[in-house]
Each structure stands twice: as C-alpha cells, then as structure tokens.
Amino acid sequence: MSRLLAASSLALVLLLSGCKVDPASPDYWEKTLGKARRAQDKVRVIETLRSSGNLNASFLPFLHGQLASDEKPEVKASVARALADVKNPASVEPLGNAVDLSVTDSAGNLMNKELASALGEIGDPKAVPMLMKLLKARDNYTRIEAVEALGRMRVKEAVEPLMALATDEGSELFLNKKAIEALGRIGDARAVPVLMRMLTKERRGVSFYVESSFSLFQLGQPASDALLAVLEGKDTELSSWAQRHGINPASYSFKAAQLLGDLREHRAETTLVKQLEFKHEDPRIQAIVRTRAADALARMRSAVAVKPLAALVSEPDAGVRGEYTYALARLGGREALPALEKAAGLGDWYAREAALEALTMLGDAREKPVLEKLAAAEPARTAAECEALGGEGCGNPAALGKKRVELIAQHGKRLEAAKECGPDTGCWVKKLGDAEKGVVARAALEVGRGKSAAHVGALLARMTEKDPNTRMALILGAEWLVEDAKDAAALARSALPTLENQLADEKSSTEYVRANEDLRRLVARLQRQKT
C-alpha cells in the first residue's frame, strides 16, 4: 500500500511539473486533472488544489463542469468539498443537480453526504428544497448533514419534518438527537410540544433530555410559558400523554424547574419555593424535586428562597444537603449563616463539610472564630463517626481527624480573602488568580455580584479552569455580569470564538459535562443577543 501511495504521489508530481501554465490559474488545475485517469488520482489533484491556497471563485466554472461530467462519485464528493470551501451561491444548482438519491453503495452515499455538507456550508436559501429532499436519503450520515444544515440556516419550512424525525422511533437515535438540536437552532415555537415530550422520552435506555432541554432553552419565551404551565400543573394534555406512557409526573416537575431556572423565569418563583416542601413516598423522588427547585431558585437569585433553604440545611443526607448549601452559597448574603454554622456540626463528615463550604463562601472575618471552634471539635467528631459508622480512613481515626482539620483550614482561606477584600470588587478580581481553587470560586461569585462590566473579561479568561466546580462558579459570575451590567454582553461577545472552540474541543470530555452545559447556555445567550 505504501509503495502504491508513493507511486501515485510521484505521478501527481510529474503531472504538475509537466504543466506550463500559471499554477494559480484554473487552466493549470484543469489540465492537471485531465491527465489523471484513475478516480483516486483525480481526487488527489482536487484535494491538492484545496490545500494549495489558490482556490477561489475563478475556479467555479471548472469545478461545476467537473461535477456535472465526472461519473465517479468519489470525484464528485471531492469537488463538493472544494465548492464548500469557496462557499459561493452560484454552486447551489450544480451541487443539487449532482445529488442521486437512488444510490446504495458507500461511494454514492459519501457523495451525497458531501453534497449535503457543501449546500449547508454555502447556506443559500436556494439550497433549501434539495436539503429537504436529502432528509429522506437512505444514508443516515447524509441525513445528518441535511438536518444540521437546515438547523444552521434556521429554515422554518423544516420544522414539521424535523419534528417528525425527532420522534420517529424507526430512525437511529443519533438522528433523533440531531433533529432535536436543529429544532432548537431554528427557534420556532411550533416545536415546543415535541421538545417537552422528548424531555422525558427514552429509547433503548438512551435519554433525550440533554438535547431537548438545551433546545427549549434556545427557544426562550415560548418554552418558558410551556414549562411554567407544566410546573403549575396546568398542562393537562402533557399530563395525559405522560400518564399514557408510564412517565412519573414528578419527572416533569423537577425537569421543568431546572429549565425555568436556566431561563431565569421569575414567574415560577412562588411555585418553586413551594416545591422545597414537596413530599413523596419515595424519598429519592422527594429529594430530586426539592433539590432541582433549590437549584432553580439559586439560578434566578431568589431572595425569598434564602429562609426556606436555610431551614433545610440540616438534612442528614450529605448529597441532598450539599444541593441546599450550594444554592445558598450562590444566593449570597449572611441570613443563612446561623443555620449553616449549626449544620457544620451535624451529620457525617461529608454533610458537615457541605455546610462548612457554604459558610466560608458567604462569611468573612466574623466567622473565623466559628471555624476555629469547628476545627477544634473535629478530631473528636471524626473518632465518634469512625466508631459508629466506620468508613475509609477509620483504621487511623487520629490521622483522619488531623486531615479533616487541615481541610477546614483550607476552606478558611476564603474567609481570609473576604477579610482582605471586603466589598472591593477589584481586590476579588485579583483573587481570581489565587492558587487555592476555593478562593477562586468565591472570587468568581463576588466579581459577578459586583455588576462591573469591565470585569467580565477577567472571568471569561479563566474558562479553561481544570476544576469543574470552580469553572461553574466562573461561568455563573460571568452570567450575572451579562445579565446585570450594561455593556457586559458586548464585551463578552468578543470571547465567543474562543468559547465556541473550547466547547468543541471538550465535547467528548466527561469531566466537564455539567460545567460545559452551563457554558453552552452562556454562549447561547451571547449569540442570541448578537443577532
């Protein structure tokens, strides 16, 4: 194989060197292509043209002619890629004419895929009829290209077929997901009922929640109206559909809550506060409804939520308590500190630490004696916990207790930063570069609360932060500035290309899934304001 490739490359060099016309001219490449006999050599000539830096609109007659005359689908596919590089609306008709929906072989499928991709890259409205036809291609990858192109172009005529594709149980799962994503990009309110159903739909153990929730977020107000009706129990049609499909009504309660928090829908505030007292015979369902309500209230910075949340922070389950304390840390203020101080001395270590973290995210020098008291009591608490429950590290309770005292001191660094900075936002901006990630997380929220547009760049510059929780704080701080500070959005939009590239680069990274869902929403907000 390597000898064959070398021989082919040598032949191409000889072909190129034998031409006497200007290497930057279409004539040069047309004559070179004319001397190639095998399809693979023709493909190599076209790909070399693409990488030469010479390709421009003057090549269109040559490329259009080649697309029409060449019989080999792999050559047509390569020409389509070249035309996608040029992105000229004049190529729409030749590309459309080259589509062959009757093909069944891999080369023909690849050709149609590249033709669909090129039509999408050009993005001209004249391509819409052919892209709509390509939705029915036999090859799934061709259909994906058509779906994505119609989504990017925000083609309203595609909404109905895309809704059908999103819910088609005979289609591949990734096609359903791509159709859902395209509906979000198009942003037509007609898609809301379908997207609402797909929030809870599963097929073969695969959920469509991530795609559906983000598409609803992109739709904005129409989605807010629908989600609010669900949260308040007023969408009888969806309730009936859920009942027929065996979907627990509580699943819509917590999913609607989370999305309404993302959308900052303050009309939901009263209902969400009530959901903090939600009761269910299954403690897992009760916990998830309550914690998603807490998260939503924190996202919309609900002042009325502080008191009821503070009443919940003695929850014995460490994970559930952590959700409540994290919500309070984002809400800010000192009102919850007494409840957090009490909770920091109750429960197992992980429950105590959850309260301790929120305490140091909200407190200042006045809480240092509290921390010292907690540190002094920790060795005895650890010893008692080890005796009662056992667990990792309990083979040496004294060493474990010492380690936990060190962790308390580490959390205390936030209080030292608060003592130094107080309400000085400029001081907190400097703390964004602190070596202690807990200090950076608090600094991000303090900067976000500072309402100074000039500081949004300092937050966005650190979006590649490795610690996921710290990154989430940085994103949240930037979101607050974009929402509150005049001109912050305009300043933040300059970082859009960098943020978009980061999301693309980290798409397969499971470590940042949760943080980057928040980042995607920030990017979507900025894109929406841009248009």
ZAKOLTI-761016 format. One record per residue (C-alpha): residue number from 1; residue in three letters; x, y, z. Coordinates in steps of 0.5 Angstrom, whole numbers, plus 2048, in hexadecimal, padded with zeros to 3 digits. Each point is the difference from the previous one (the first is absolute). Layout:
N
{NUM,'ALA',{X,Y,Z}}
...
This chain:
531
{1,'MET',{800,800,800}}
{2,'SER',{806,805,802}}
{3,'ARG',{803,7FE,7F9}}
{4,'LEU',{7FA,802,7FD}}
{5,'LEU',{7FF,806,803}}
{6,'ALA',{807,802,7FF}}
{7,'ALA',{7FF,7FF,7F8}}
{8,'SER',{7F9,804,800}}
{9,'SER',{804,806,803}}
{10,'LEU',{805,7FF,7FB}}
{11,'ALA',{7FC,800,7FB}}
{12,'LEU',{7FC,806,802}}
{13,'VAL',{807,804,801}}
{14,'LEU',{801,7FE,7F9}}
{15,'LEU',{7FA,802,7FD}}
{16,'LEU',{800,807,804}}
{17,'SER',{807,801,7FE}}
{18,'GLY',{7FE,7FF,7F8}}
{19,'CYS',{7FB,806,800}}
{20,'LYS',{803,806,7FD}}
{21,'VAL',{7FA,805,802}}
{22,'ASP',{800,804,807}}
{23,'PRO',{7FF,7FB,806}}
{24,'ALA',{7FB,805,803}}
{25,'SER',{7FB,800,7FA}}
{26,'PRO',{7FA,7FC,7FF}}
{27,'ASP',{803,7FD,7F9}}
{28,'TYR',{806,7FD,803}}
{29,'TRP',{7FC,7FC,805}}
{30,'GLU',{7FB,7FE,7FB}}
{31,'LYS',{806,7FE,7FB}}
{32,'THR',{803,7FC,806}}
{33,'LEU',{7F9,7FD,802}}
{34,'GLY',{7FF,7FE,7F8}}
{35,'LYS',{807,7FC,800}}
{36,'ALA',{7FD,7FC,806}}
{37,'ARG',{7FD,7FA,7FE}}
{38,'ARG',{7FE,7FC,807}}
{39,'ALA',{7FB,803,805}}
{40,'GLN',{805,7FF,805}}
{41,'ASP',{805,805,7FC}}
{42,'LYS',{7FA,805,7FF}}
{43,'VAL',{7FE,800,807}}
{44,'ARG',{808,801,802}}
{45,'VAL',{800,806,7FB}}
{46,'ILE',{7FA,803,803}}
{47,'GLU',{802,800,807}}
{48,'THR',{807,803,7FE}}
{49,'LEU',{7FC,805,7FD}}
{50,'ARG',{7FC,801,806}}
{51,'SER',{807,801,804}}
{52,'SER',{803,804,7FB}}
{53,'GLY',{7FE,807,803}}
{54,'ASN',{7FE,801,7F8}}
{55,'LEU',{7F8,7FE,801}}
{56,'ASN',{7FB,806,7FF}}
{57,'ALA',{7FA,802,7FC}}
{58,'SER',{804,800,7F9}}
{59,'PHE',{800,7F8,800}}
{60,'LEU',{7F9,7FF,801}}
{61,'PRO',{7FE,7FF,7F8}}
{62,'PHE',{806,7FB,800}}
{63,'LEU',{7FD,7FD,806}}
{64,'HIS',{7F9,800,7FE}}
{65,'GLY',{802,7FD,7FA}}
{66,'GLN',{804,7FA,803}}
{67,'LEU',{7FA,7FF,805}}
{68,'ALA',{7FB,7FF,7FA}}
{69,'SER',{804,7FC,7FC}}
{70,'ASP',{804,7FB,804}}
{71,'GLU',{7FD,7FA,801}}
{72,'LYS',{804,7FD,806}}
{73,'PRO',{7FC,802,807}}
{74,'GLU',{807,801,804}}
{75,'VAL',{802,805,7FB}}
{76,'LYS',{7F9,804,801}}
{77,'ALA',{801,7FF,807}}
{78,'SER',{807,804,800}}
{79,'VAL',{7FD,805,7FB}}
{80,'ALA',{7FB,801,805}}
{81,'ARG',{805,801,806}}
{82,'ALA',{803,805,7FB}}
{83,'LEU',{7FA,804,7FF}}
{84,'ALA',{7FE,800,807}}
{85,'ASP',{807,804,801}}
{86,'VAL',{7FE,805,7FB}}
{87,'LYS',{7F9,801,803}}
{88,'ASN',{7FD,803,7FA}}
{89,'PRO',{7F9,800,7FF}}
{90,'ALA',{801,7FF,7F9}}
{91,'SER',{802,7F9,802}}
{92,'VAL',{7F9,7FE,802}}
{93,'GLU',{7FD,7FE,7FA}}
{94,'PRO',{806,7FC,7FE}}
{95,'LEU',{800,7FC,806}}
{96,'GLY',{7F9,7FF,800}}
{97,'ASN',{800,7FD,7F9}}
{98,'ALA',{805,7FB,803}}
{99,'VAL',{7FC,7FD,805}}
{100,'ASP',{7FE,7F9,7FF}}
{101,'LEU',{7FB,7FD,805}}
{102,'SER',{800,7F9,7FC}}
{103,'VAL',{807,7FF,802}}
{104,'THR',{801,7FA,805}}
{105,'ASP',{808,7FF,800}}
{106,'SER',{804,803,805}}
{107,'ALA',{804,805,7FB}}
{108,'GLY',{7F9,802,7FE}}
{109,'ASN',{7FE,801,807}}
{110,'LEU',{806,804,801}}
{111,'MET',{7FF,804,7FA}}
{112,'ASN',{7F9,802,802}}
{113,'LYS',{803,802,807}}
{114,'GLU',{805,805,7FE}}
{115,'LEU',{7FB,803,7FB}}
{116,'ALA',{7FB,801,806}}
{117,'SER',{806,803,804}}
{118,'ALA',{802,804,7FB}}
{119,'LEU',{7F9,803,7FF}}
{120,'GLY',{800,801,807}}
{121,'GLU',{806,804,800}}
{122,'ILE',{7FE,805,7FB}}
{123,'GLY',{7FA,801,804}}
{124,'ASP',{7FC,803,7FA}}
{125,'PRO',{7F8,800,800}}
{126,'LYS',{800,7FD,7F9}}
{127,'ALA',{803,7F9,803}}
{128,'VAL',{7FA,7FF,805}}
{129,'PRO',{7FC,7FC,7FB}}
{130,'MET',{806,7FB,7FF}}
{131,'LEU',{801,800,807}}
{132,'MET',{7F9,7FE,802}}
{133,'LYS',{801,7FA,7FB}}
{134,'LEU',{806,7FE,803}}
{135,'LEU',{7FC,7FF,807}}
{136,'LYS',{7FE,7FA,7FC}}
{137,'ALA',{806,7FD,7FE}}
{138,'ARG',{802,7F9,801}}
{139,'ASP',{806,801,803}}
{140,'ASN',{800,803,808}}
{141,'TYR',{806,804,7FF}}
{142,'THR',{7FD,804,7FA}}
{143,'ARG',{7FA,801,804}}
{144,'ILE',{804,803,806}}
{145,'GLU',{804,805,7FB}}
{146,'ALA',{7F9,802,7FE}}
{147,'VAL',{7FD,800,807}}
{148,'GLU',{806,804,802}}
{149,'ALA',{800,805,7FA}}
{150,'LEU',{7F8,801,801}}
{151,'GLY',{801,802,807}}
{152,'ARG',{806,805,7FF}}
{153,'MET',{7FC,803,7FB}}
{154,'ARG',{7FA,801,804}}
{155,'VAL',{7FB,7FD,7FB}}
{156,'LYS',{7F9,801,802}}
{157,'GLU',{7FE,7FB,7FB}}
{158,'ALA',{804,7FB,803}}
{159,'VAL',{7FC,800,807}}
{160,'GLU',{7FB,7FB,7FE}}
{161,'PRO',{804,7FA,7FD}}
{162,'LEU',{806,801,806}}
{163,'MET',{7FA,7FF,805}}
{164,'ALA',{7FE,7FA,7FC}}
{165,'LEU',{807,7FE,800}}
{166,'ALA',{802,802,807}}
{167,'THR',{7FA,7FB,803}}
{168,'ASP',{801,7FA,7FA}}
{169,'GLU',{801,7FA,804}}
{170,'GLY',{802,7FD,7FA}}
{171,'SER',{806,804,7FF}}
{172,'GLU',{807,800,803}}
{173,'LEU',{801,803,807}}
{174,'PHE',{805,805,7FE}}
{175,'LEU',{7FB,802,7FA}}
{176,'ASN',{7FB,802,805}}
{177,'LYS',{805,804,804}}
{178,'LYS',{803,804,7FA}}
{179,'ALA',{7F8,801,7FE}}
{180,'ILE',{7FF,803,808}}
{181,'GLU',{806,804,7FF}}
{182,'ALA',{7FE,803,7FA}}
{183,'LEU',{7F9,802,802}}
{184,'GLY',{804,804,806}}
{185,'ARG',{804,804,7FB}}
{186,'ILE',{7FA,801,7FC}}
{187,'GLY',{7FC,803,806}}
{188,'ASP',{7F9,7FF,7FD}}
{189,'ALA',{7FB,800,806}}
{190,'ARG',{7FC,7FA,7FC}}
{191,'ALA',{806,7FB,802}}
{192,'VAL',{7FE,802,808}}
{193,'PRO',{7FB,7FA,801}}
{194,'VAL',{805,7FB,7FD}}
{195,'LEU',{806,802,804}}
{196,'MET',{7FC,800,806}}
{197,'ARG',{7FE,7F9,7FF}}
{198,'MET',{807,7FE,7FE}}
{199,'LEU',{803,803,807}}
{200,'THR',{7FE,7F9,803}}
{201,'LYS',{800,7FB,7FA}}
{202,'GLU',{805,7FA,800}}
{203,'ARG',{801,7FB,7FB}}
{204,'ARG',{805,7FA,801}}
{205,'GLY',{802,803,806}}
{206,'VAL',{802,807,7FD}}
{207,'SER',{7FD,807,802}}
{208,'PHE',{7FF,806,7FC}}
{209,'TYR',{800,804,806}}
{210,'VAL',{807,804,7FF}}
{211,'GLU',{7FE,802,7F8}}
{212,'SER',{7F8,801,802}}
{213,'SER',{802,805,806}}
{214,'PHE',{805,804,7FC}}
{215,'SER',{7FB,801,7FA}}
{216,'LEU',{7FB,802,805}}
{217,'PHE',{805,805,803}}
{218,'GLN',{801,803,7F9}}
{219,'LEU',{7F9,801,7FE}}
{220,'GLY',{800,804,806}}
{221,'GLN',{7F9,803,802}}
{222,'PRO',{7FB,7FB,7FC}}
{223,'ALA',{804,7FB,804}}
{224,'SER',{7FF,804,807}}
{225,'ASP',{7F9,800,7FF}}
{226,'ALA',{7FF,7F9,7FF}}
{227,'LEU',{805,7FE,806}}
{228,'LEU',{7FC,804,804}}
{229,'ALA',{7F9,7FD,7FF}}
{230,'VAL',{804,7F9,801}}
{231,'LEU',{803,803,807}}
{232,'GLU',{7F9,802,802}}
{233,'GLY',{7FC,7FA,7FE}}
{234,'LYS',{7FC,804,7FA}}
{235,'ASP',{802,7FC,7FA}}
{236,'THR',{7FB,7FA,800}}
{237,'GLU',{802,7FE,7F9}}
{238,'LEU',{807,7FE,802}}
{239,'SER',{7FE,7FD,807}}
{240,'SER',{7FB,7FC,7FC}}
{241,'TRP',{806,7FE,7FB}}
{242,'ALA',{805,7FE,806}}
{243,'GLN',{7FB,7FC,803}}
{244,'ARG',{7FE,7FC,7FA}}
{245,'HIS',{808,7FF,7FF}}
{246,'GLY',{801,7FE,807}}
{247,'ILE',{804,806,802}}
{248,'ASN',{800,802,807}}
{249,'PRO',{7FD,807,801}}
{250,'ALA',{806,802,804}}
{251,'SER',{805,800,7FB}}
{252,'TYR',{7FD,806,7FC}}
{253,'SER',{7FF,804,807}}
{254,'PHE',{808,7FF,801}}
{255,'LYS',{802,801,7F9}}
{256,'ALA',{7FB,806,7FF}}
{257,'ALA',{803,803,806}}
{258,'GLN',{807,7FF,7FE}}
{259,'LEU',{7FF,803,7F9}}
{260,'LEU',{7FC,806,803}}
{261,'GLY',{806,802,804}}
{262,'ASP',{804,800,7FA}}
{263,'LEU',{7FB,804,7FC}}
{264,'ARG',{800,805,807}}
{265,'GLU',{7F9,7FF,7FF}}
{266,'HIS',{7FE,804,807}}
{267,'ARG',{7F8,7FF,7FF}}
{268,'ALA',{802,7F9,802}}
{269,'GLU',{803,802,807}}
{270,'THR',{7FA,7FF,804}}
{271,'THR',{7FF,7F9,7FE}}
{272,'LEU',{807,7FE,800}}
{273,'VAL',{800,803,808}}
{274,'LYS',{7FA,7FB,801}}
{275,'GLN',{804,7FA,7FD}}
{276,'LEU',{805,801,805}}
{277,'GLU',{7FB,7FD,804}}
{278,'PHE',{7FE,7FA,7FB}}
{279,'LYS',{7FE,7FA,803}}
{280,'HIS',{800,7F9,7FD}}
{281,'GLU',{800,7F9,803}}
{282,'ASP',{807,7FE,7FC}}
{283,'PRO',{805,804,804}}
{284,'ARG',{804,801,7F9}}
{285,'ILE',{7FB,803,7FC}}
{286,'GLN',{7FE,805,806}}
{287,'ALA',{808,802,800}}
{288,'ILE',{801,801,7F9}}
{289,'VAL',{7F9,804,7FF}}
{290,'ARG',{803,804,806}}
{291,'THR',{807,801,7FE}}
{292,'ARG',{7FE,802,7F9}}
{293,'ALA',{7FC,805,803}}
{294,'ALA',{805,803,804}}
{295,'ASP',{805,800,7FA}}
{296,'ALA',{7FB,804,7FC}}
{297,'LEU',{7FF,805,806}}
{298,'ALA',{807,801,800}}
{299,'ARG',{801,801,7F9}}
{300,'MET',{7FB,805,800}}
{301,'ARG',{803,803,806}}
{302,'SER',{7F9,800,804}}
{303,'ALA',{801,804,807}}
{304,'VAL',{7F9,7FD,802}}
{305,'ALA',{804,7F9,800}}
{306,'VAL',{805,801,805}}
{307,'LYS',{7FC,7FF,806}}
{308,'PRO',{7FC,7F9,7FE}}
{309,'LEU',{807,7FE,7FD}}
{310,'ALA',{803,801,807}}
{311,'ALA',{7FB,7FC,803}}
{312,'LEU',{802,7FA,7FC}}
{313,'VAL',{808,800,801}}
{314,'SER',{800,7FB,806}}
{315,'GLU',{7FD,7FB,7FB}}
{316,'PRO',{804,7FA,802}}
{317,'ASP',{802,7FD,7F9}}
{318,'ALA',{806,803,7FE}}
{319,'GLY',{7FF,801,7F9}}
{320,'VAL',{7F9,803,801}}
{321,'ARG',{803,805,805}}
{322,'GLY',{805,802,7FB}}
{323,'GLU',{7FB,802,7FB}}
{324,'TYR',{7FD,804,805}}
{325,'THR',{806,803,803}}
{326,'TYR',{803,801,7F9}}
{327,'ALA',{7F9,804,7FE}}
{328,'LEU',{801,805,806}}
{329,'ALA',{807,801,7FE}}
{330,'ARG',{7FE,803,7F9}}
{331,'LEU',{7FA,804,803}}
{332,'GLY',{805,804,805}}
{333,'GLY',{7FF,804,806}}
{334,'ARG',{801,7FE,807}}
{335,'GLU',{7F9,7FE,802}}
{336,'ALA',{801,7F8,800}}
{337,'LEU',{807,801,804}}
{338,'PRO',{7FD,7FD,806}}
{339,'ALA',{7FD,7FA,7FD}}
{340,'LEU',{806,7FF,7FC}}
{341,'GLU',{804,800,807}}
{342,'LYS',{7FB,7FB,803}}
{343,'ALA',{800,7FB,7FA}}
{344,'ALA',{808,801,800}}
{345,'GLY',{800,7FC,807}}
{346,'LEU',{7FB,7FB,7FE}}
{347,'GLY',{800,7F9,7FC}}
{348,'ASP',{806,7FC,7FD}}
{349,'TRP',{806,804,7FD}}
{350,'TYR',{7FD,801,7F9}}
{351,'ALA',{7FA,803,803}}
{352,'ARG',{804,804,804}}
{353,'GLU',{805,803,7FB}}
{354,'ALA',{7FA,802,7FB}}
{355,'ALA',{7FD,805,806}}
{356,'LEU',{807,802,801}}
{357,'GLU',{802,801,7F9}}
{358,'ALA',{7FA,805,7FF}}
{359,'LEU',{801,803,807}}
{360,'THR',{807,802,7FD}}
{361,'MET',{7FD,802,7F9}}
{362,'LEU',{7FC,805,804}}
{363,'GLY',{803,802,806}}
{364,'ASP',{806,805,802}}
{365,'ALA',{805,801,806}}
{366,'ARG',{7FA,800,805}}
{367,'GLU',{7FF,7F8,7FE}}
{368,'LYS',{808,7FF,802}}
{369,'PRO',{7FE,7FE,807}}
{370,'VAL',{7FB,7FB,7FD}}
{371,'LEU',{805,7FD,7FC}}
{372,'GLU',{805,7FF,806}}
{373,'LYS',{7FA,7FD,804}}
{374,'LEU',{7FE,7FB,7FB}}
{375,'ALA',{808,7FE,7FF}}
{376,'ALA',{801,7FF,807}}
{377,'ALA',{7FA,7FC,800}}
{378,'GLU',{801,7FC,7FA}}
{379,'PRO',{805,7FA,803}}
{380,'ALA',{7FB,7FE,805}}
{381,'ARG',{7FA,800,7FB}}
{382,'THR',{805,7FC,7FB}}
{383,'ALA',{801,7FB,805}}
{384,'ALA',{7F9,7FF,802}}
{385,'GLU',{7FE,800,7F9}}
{386,'CYS',{805,7FA,7FF}}
{387,'GLU',{7FE,7FC,806}}
{388,'ALA',{7F8,801,7FE}}
{389,'LEU',{801,7FF,7F8}}
{390,'GLY',{807,7FE,7FE}}
{391,'GLY',{802,802,7F9}}
{392,'GLU',{806,802,7FC}}
{393,'GLY',{806,802,805}}
{394,'CYS',{7FD,7FE,806}}
{395,'GLY',{806,7FB,801}}
{396,'ASN',{803,806,803}}
{397,'PRO',{7FB,805,803}}
{398,'ALA',{805,805,802}}
{399,'ALA',{803,800,7FA}}
{400,'LEU',{7FA,801,7FC}}
{401,'GLY',{7FE,805,805}}
{402,'LYS',{806,804,7FF}}
{403,'LYS',{7FF,800,7F9}}
{404,'ARG',{7F9,803,800}}
{405,'VAL',{802,806,805}}
{406,'GLU',{805,801,7FA}}
{407,'LEU',{7FA,800,7FB}}
{408,'ILE',{7FC,805,805}}
{409,'ALA',{806,805,800}}
{410,'GLN',{801,7FF,7F8}}
{411,'HIS',{7F8,802,800}}
{412,'GLY',{802,806,805}}
{413,'LYS',{804,803,7FA}}
{414,'ARG',{7FA,803,7FD}}
{415,'LEU',{7FF,804,807}}
{416,'GLU',{807,803,800}}
{417,'ALA',{7FE,802,7F9}}
{418,'ALA',{7FA,803,802}}
{419,'LYS',{803,804,806}}
{420,'GLU',{805,803,7FB}}
{421,'CYS',{7FC,801,7FA}}
{422,'GLY',{7F9,802,803}}
{423,'PRO',{7FC,803,7FB}}
{424,'ASP',{805,802,7FC}}
{425,'THR',{7FF,7FD,7F9}}
{426,'GLY',{807,802,7FD}}
{427,'CYS',{803,7FC,806}}
{428,'TRP',{7FC,7FA,7FE}}
{429,'VAL',{802,800,7F9}}
{430,'LYS',{807,7FF,802}}
{431,'LYS',{7FE,7FA,804}}
{432,'LEU',{7FE,7FD,7FA}}
{433,'GLY',{807,7FE,7FF}}
{434,'ASP',{801,7FD,807}}
{435,'ALA',{803,7F9,801}}
{436,'GLU',{7FA,7FE,804}}
{437,'LYS',{7FA,7FE,7FC}}
{438,'GLY',{7FB,801,806}}
{439,'VAL',{802,807,800}}
{440,'VAL',{800,801,7F8}}
{441,'ALA',{7F9,7FD,800}}
{442,'ARG',{7FE,805,806}}
{443,'ALA',{803,806,7FC}}
{444,'ALA',{7FC,7FE,7FA}}
{445,'LEU',{7FA,801,803}}
{446,'GLU',{802,806,803}}
{447,'VAL',{802,803,7FA}}
{448,'GLY',{7FA,7FE,7FD}}
{449,'ARG',{7FC,804,805}}
{450,'GLY',{804,806,7FF}}
{451,'LYS',{7FC,802,7FA}}
{452,'SER',{806,803,7FD}}
{453,'ALA',{800,7FE,7F8}}
{454,'ALA',{808,802,800}}
{455,'HIS',{801,7F9,804}}
{456,'VAL',{7FC,7FB,7FB}}
{457,'GLY',{807,7FF,7FC}}
{458,'ALA',{803,7FE,806}}
{459,'LEU',{7FB,7FB,802}}
{460,'LEU',{800,7FD,7F8}}
{461,'ALA',{807,800,800}}
{462,'ARG',{800,7FA,805}}
{463,'MET',{7FB,7FC,7FD}}
{464,'THR',{805,7FA,7FF}}
{465,'GLU',{801,7FF,807}}
{466,'LYS',{801,7F9,802}}
{467,'ASP',{7FC,7FF,806}}
{468,'PRO',{7F9,7FF,7FE}}
{469,'ASN',{7FC,803,806}}
{470,'THR',{805,807,7FF}}
{471,'ARG',{7FE,800,7F9}}
{472,'MET',{7F9,800,801}}
{473,'ALA',{801,806,805}}
{474,'LEU',{804,804,7FB}}
{475,'ILE',{7FA,7FF,7FB}}
{476,'LEU',{7FB,802,805}}
{477,'GLY',{804,806,801}}
{478,'ALA',{800,802,7F9}}
{479,'GLU',{7F9,7FE,7FF}}
{480,'TRP',{7FE,805,806}}
{481,'LEU',{804,806,7FD}}
{482,'VAL',{7FD,7FE,7F9}}
{483,'GLU',{7F9,801,803}}
{484,'ASP',{801,806,804}}
{485,'ALA',{806,804,7FE}}
{486,'LYS',{7FF,805,7FA}}
{487,'ASP',{805,7FE,7FA}}
{488,'ALA',{802,7FA,803}}
{489,'ALA',{7FD,7FC,7FB}}
{490,'ALA',{803,804,7FA}}
{491,'LEU',{807,7FF,804}}
{492,'ALA',{7FE,7F8,801}}
{493,'ARG',{7FF,7FF,7F9}}
{494,'SER',{807,801,7FE}}
{495,'ALA',{802,7FA,803}}
{496,'LEU',{7FA,7FC,7FC}}
{497,'PRO',{805,7FD,7FB}}
{498,'THR',{805,7FD,806}}
{499,'LEU',{7FA,7FE,804}}
{500,'GLU',{7FD,7FC,7FA}}
{501,'ASN',{806,7FD,7FE}}
{502,'GLN',{801,7FE,808}}
{503,'LEU',{7F9,7FC,7FF}}
{504,'ALA',{802,7FD,7FA}}
{505,'ASP',{807,7FD,803}}
{506,'GLU',{7FD,7FE,806}}
{507,'LYS',{7FA,7FD,7FD}}
{508,'SER',{802,7F9,802}}
{509,'SER',{803,801,807}}
{510,'THR',{7FB,7FD,805}}
{511,'GLU',{804,804,806}}
{512,'TYR',{7FD,807,7FD}}
{513,'VAL',{7F9,7FE,7FE}}
{514,'ARG',{7FC,803,806}}
{515,'ALA',{804,807,7FF}}
{516,'ASN',{800,800,7F9}}
{517,'GLU',{7F8,7FF,800}}
{518,'ASP',{800,807,803}}
{519,'LEU',{806,803,7FC}}
{520,'ARG',{7FC,7FE,7FA}}
{521,'ARG',{7FA,804,803}}
{522,'LEU',{804,806,801}}
{523,'VAL',{803,7FF,7F9}}
{524,'ALA',{7F8,800,7FD}}
{525,'ARG',{7FE,806,804}}
{526,'LEU',{806,804,7FD}}
{527,'GLN',{7FF,7FD,7F9}}
{528,'ARG',{7F8,802,801}}
{529,'GLN',{802,807,802}}
{530,'LYS',{805,800,7FA}}
{531,'THR',{7FA,7FF,7FB}}
